[in-house]
Amino acid sequence: MNQFIKTRNMFENAIGVKYPLTYEGWLAVRDDLKAAALYVNFFDEIKLAWSKAKSDFTSDEDGVSVVMQYLIKNVPIIIDESKRYNPKYIYRIAYNCMGCLRRVKRESDHYNLTTSNYISDCQGEESDLFATMIGDDSDMLETTYKRRYDIEIQQIIDNLDENAKKVIEYMLGSKTLSKRIESNREDVVTYLRAKFAKYRTTYCNHQPDDTLRFGRVLEIDDNVASAVVEMIDGTKVVYYGEIRVFPNGAEKVVFFGSNHDYLVPIKLAKHLKVLNVELY
């Protein structure tokens, strides 16, 4: 939080106006300073959003950087729509964009999974964990991931509801399904496919490609926290459950990209490739 406070103090000194700012007062601020003025004026909301959105592995510097990116993007929107100049709107912007940081898998894995491979016992004898965990004939990375995934998959299965467990048992050939479960089997299979999508390449790389498409995500949208999607040009974007309905009835899916957001008609979005799905 120290970096957030430093940034607020810097902006406050640079702009040189009195806070809180009315909407008209904010409009009078120079255009290149309007995002900074939003940061200072709604600092309490941004600070609260960060406290809710951050994780143990996200840095204050990254939080400040991403919230400023989105404040800059929203300046013209707020200029056109004065009703958006309010604490609730700024909090939502801040929470949504800063919350993305805790979904960066690379950073999460580094924090949760990284440790030294050398350990010392009570006598001070040092040993290499790699020598005890992985044989010379094994691929170290593949073995490590499979062992971790074995644990993750079992935890997922343990937390499934009884209907999902019975469908898994049915697919493994152990029993038949009741008529009630059979009537919902396709929905359950779609849910399970999304739930286990990240493990497919590790365990089923010898199987024919069966790409998960975004249409499947929409079918279980209530259970989806986020999904990483690949656009036609190869750009990686993130879906957080937002679909906009326009006055003419058109529906478009909102994808968040690193440089800008995308609004894609649902008919087209359904065919996009899904790289990863996070479920509630």
Residue pairs with C-beta under 8 A, 6 or more apart in sequence:
1 47
1 50
1 51
1 60
2 60
3 59
3 60
3 61
3 63
3 64
4 43
4 46
4 47
4 50
4 60
4 63
4 64
7 39
7 64
8 39
8 40
8 43
11 33
11 36
11 37
11 39
11 40
12 19
12 40
14 33
14 36
15 29
15 33
15 36
15 37
15 40
17 25
17 29
17 37
19 40
19 41
20 41
21 29
21 37
21 41
23 82
23 85
26 34
26 37
26 38
26 41
26 85
27 79
29 37
31 75
34 75
34 79
35 68
35 71
35 72
35 74
35 75
36 68
38 71
38 74
38 75
38 78
38 90
39 46
39 67
39 68
39 71
42 87
42 90
42 91
42 94
44 87
45 87
45 88
45 90
45 91
45 94
46 67
46 90
46 91
46 94
48 91
49 67
49 91
49 94
49 95
49 98
50 60
50 63
50 67
50 94
50 98
52 95
52 99
53 63
53 94
53 95
53 98
53 99
53 101
53 102
54 63
54 98
54 101
54 102
55 101
55 102
55 108
56 111
57 102
57 107
57 108
57 110
57 111
57 112
58 98
58 101
58 102
58 107
62 101
63 98
63 101
66 97
66 98
66 100
66 101
67 93
67 94
67 97
67 98
69 97
70 93
70 94
70 96
70 97
71 90
71 93
73 260
74 84
74 93
77 84
78 84
78 85
78 89
96 240
97 256
100 238
100 256
101 107
102 108
103 226
103 238
103 278
105 276
113 148
117 128
117 129
117 130
118 126
118 127
118 128
118 129
119 126
119 127
119 129
120 126
120 127
121 127
130 140
133 143
133 144
133 147
134 140
134 143
134 144
142 202
145 202
146 202
146 203
149 199
149 202
149 203
152 199
153 196
153 199
156 195
156 196
157 165
157 168
160 168
163 181
163 184
163 188
164 188
164 191
164 192
166 175
166 177
166 178
166 181
167 177
167 181
167 185
167 188
167 189
167 192
168 192
169 175
170 176
170 177
170 185
171 189
177 185
181 188
187 219
187 220
190 216
190 219
190 220
191 220
191 223
193 212
193 216
194 212
194 216
194 217
194 220
194 223
194 224
194 274
194 277
194 279
195 277
195 279
197 212
197 274
197 276
197 277
198 276
198 277
200 207
200 210
211 273
211 274
212 273
212 274
212 277
213 270
213 271
213 272
213 273
213 274
214 227
214 229
214 239
214 253
214 269
214 270
214 271
214 272
214 273
214 274
215 269
215 270
215 271
216 274
217 224
217 227
217 239
217 274
217 277
218 266
218 269
218 270
220 279
221 241
223 279
223 280
224 239
224 241
224 277
224 278
224 279
224 280
225 240
225 241
225 278
225 279
225 280
226 238
226 239
226 240
226 241
226 277
226 278
227 238
227 239
227 274
227 276
227 277
227 278
228 236
228 237
228 238
228 239
228 274
228 275
228 276
228 277
229 236
229 237
229 238
229 239
229 255
229 269
229 272
229 273
229 274
229 275
230 236
230 237
230 272
230 273
230 274
230 275
231 237
231 255
231 257
231 262
231 272
232 272
235 257
236 257
236 258
236 275
237 255
237 256
237 257
237 262
238 255
238 256
238 257
239 253
239 254
239 255
239 256
240 254
240 256
242 253
242 254
243 251
243 252
243 253
243 254
243 266
244 251
244 252
244 254
244 263
245 251
246 252
250 265
251 265
251 266
252 263
252 264
252 265
252 266
252 269
253 263
253 264
253 265
253 266
253 269
254 261
254 262
254 263
255 261
255 262
255 263
255 264
255 269
264 272
